């Protein structure tokens, strides 16, 4: 009976210690604002990177385009819809909500890298391999580098 009790306590301790080592997910935000005075529109983008600190699990984006040119906004809405639809068809993992309201087009997109065929994405776009590890997982530093190259500012 003593051995069973000792084994139970030891097992409970090992299970507890393994659970404590798990990394908890958190988010890192990158933001970007731009104003195109030549074409008379502005954009505001928020990229929320869900990560365990090393690997990116999801990215939630909210991109807003503001313009008084309705034809331009229609084109932006159509282009965003087509681009994200094509990416989802090719690799999966995309949930999108793109809408036009007044002088704005708002694109809300969630990219779930845990359900995406990242390996195919990396084959089709070899430059993306610079932002992934050897297990074909996009890294936090890699994704932040992508957004910074676009002009975004990311939390550290």
Phi, psi and omega per residue, in radians:
X1 nan -0.691 3.128
X2 -1.085 -0.699 -3.133
X3 -1.136 -0.681 3.107
X4 -1.108 -0.757 3.138
X5 -1.120 -0.783 3.119
X6 -1.072 -0.776 -3.135
X7 -1.096 -0.710 3.133
X8 -1.108 -0.767 3.130
X9 -1.147 -0.748 3.124
X10 -1.085 -0.795 3.127
X11 -1.069 -0.778 3.119
X12 -1.064 -0.709 3.128
X13 -1.133 -0.765 3.139
X14 -1.123 -0.780 3.132
X15 -1.086 -0.726 3.125
X16 -1.114 -0.727 -3.115
X17 -1.196 -0.678 3.115
X18 -1.118 -0.727 3.118
X19 -1.107 -0.592 -3.130
X20 -1.219 -0.420 -3.111
X21 -1.414 -0.160 -3.105
X22 -1.223 2.428 3.124
X23 -1.473 2.422 3.123
X24 -1.641 2.397 3.126
X25 -1.226 2.596 3.053
X26 -2.592 3.044 -3.121
X27 -2.059 2.590 3.063
X28 -2.126 2.266 -3.107
X29 -1.809 2.422 2.988
X30 -2.125 2.441 -3.130
X31 -2.294 2.678 -3.138
X32 -2.629 2.376 3.064
X33 -2.216 2.438 3.040
X34 -2.567 2.673 -3.126
X35 -2.340 1.967 3.133
X36 -1.688 1.678 -3.081
X37 -1.267 -0.470 3.140
X38 -1.194 -0.795 -3.117
X39 -1.691 0.014 3.020
X40 1.057 0.926 3.006
X41 -2.602 2.807 3.091
X42 -2.313 2.725 3.100
X43 -2.286 2.618 3.051
X44 -2.385 2.216 -3.069
X45 -2.300 2.410 3.032
X46 -2.194 2.201 3.107
X47 -2.050 2.003 3.121
X48 -1.816 1.945 -3.092
X49 -1.652 2.068 3.092
X50 -1.632 2.151 -2.996
X51 -2.561 2.845 2.981
X52 -1.704 0.116 -3.110
X53 1.878 -0.322 3.115
X54 -2.204 -0.891 -3.053
X55 -1.808 2.414 3.071
X56 -1.498 2.220 3.133
X57 -1.707 -0.715 3.140
X58 -2.596 2.761 2.935
X59 -2.301 2.228 3.062
X60 -1.902 2.118 -3.111
X61 -2.014 2.514 2.957
X62 -2.272 1.970 -3.127
X63 -2.069 2.243 -3.131
X64 -2.104 2.226 3.065
X65 -1.953 2.236 -3.125
X66 -2.085 2.249 3.124
X67 -2.761 2.692 3.039
X68 -1.576 -0.120 -3.112
X69 -1.585 1.825 -3.064
X70 -1.133 -0.622 3.107
X71 -1.096 -0.743 3.103
X72 -1.085 -0.772 3.130
X73 -1.119 -0.694 3.085
X74 -1.055 -0.755 3.120
X75 -1.101 -0.759 3.120
X76 -1.092 -0.776 3.131
X77 -1.050 -0.792 -3.133
X78 -1.146 -0.782 -3.110
X79 -1.124 -0.796 3.115
X80 -1.067 -0.787 3.141
X81 -1.050 -0.816 -3.122
X82 -1.136 -0.744 -3.122
X83 -1.091 -0.845 -3.108
X84 -1.222 -0.603 3.100
X85 -1.112 -0.759 3.132
X86 -1.124 -0.735 3.110
X87 -1.097 -0.718 3.141
X88 -1.165 -0.725 3.107
X89 -1.088 -0.662 -3.070
X90 -1.371 -0.679 -2.982
X91 -2.234 -0.259 -3.104
X92 1.300 3.046 3.035
X93 1.613 -0.027 -3.082
X94 -1.761 2.338 2.960
X95 -2.159 2.159 -3.028
X96 -2.223 2.634 2.986
X97 -2.510 1.821 -3.110
X98 -2.050 2.197 -3.081
X99 -2.461 2.652 3.070
X100 -2.014 2.266 3.137
X101 -2.516 1.963 -3.128
X102 1.123 -2.152 -3.106
X103 -1.711 0.409 -3.096
X104 -2.305 2.541 2.873
X105 -2.051 2.191 -3.138
X106 -2.021 2.217 3.128
X107 -1.994 2.009 3.061
X108 -1.969 2.050 -3.037
X109 -2.325 2.377 2.991
X110 -2.026 2.190 3.103
X111 -1.913 1.978 -3.099
X112 -1.728 1.734 -3.080
X113 -1.244 -0.291 3.095
X114 -1.350 -0.302 3.109
X115 -1.990 0.052 3.133
X116 -1.597 2.619 3.024
X117 -1.477 1.358 -3.066
X118 -1.133 -0.601 -3.141
X119 -1.035 -0.762 3.100
X120 -1.166 -0.683 3.090
X121 -1.027 -0.778 -3.128
X122 -1.184 -0.563 3.078
X123 -1.204 -0.741 -3.104
X124 -1.304 -0.501 -3.119
X125 -2.247 1.355 -3.034
X126 -0.956 -0.491 -3.140
X127 -1.139 -0.397 3.119
X128 -1.197 -0.324 3.127
X129 -1.074 -0.416 3.101
X130 -1.134 -0.309 -3.059
X131 -1.914 0.176 -3.093
X132 -2.156 2.807 3.068
X133 -1.596 -3.052 -3.110
X134 -1.182 -0.266 3.125
X135 -1.693 0.303 -3.130
X136 1.022 0.671 3.067
X137 -1.984 2.299 3.098
X138 -1.218 2.381 -3.104
X139 -1.671 2.744 3.108
X140 -1.032 -0.844 -3.129
X141 -1.095 -0.651 3.116
X142 -1.117 -0.818 -3.124
X143 -1.175 -0.695 3.069
X144 -1.069 -0.662 3.101
X145 -1.079 -0.707 3.109
X146 -1.063 -0.863 -3.095
X147 -1.189 -0.644 3.099
X148 -1.129 -0.649 3.110
X149 -1.140 -0.464 3.089
X150 -1.397 -0.202 3.127
X151 1.915 0.118 -3.136
X152 -1.400 2.738 3.018
X153 -1.888 2.245 -3.092
X154 -1.985 2.546 3.017
X155 -1.102 2.615 3.085
X156 -1.792 nan nan
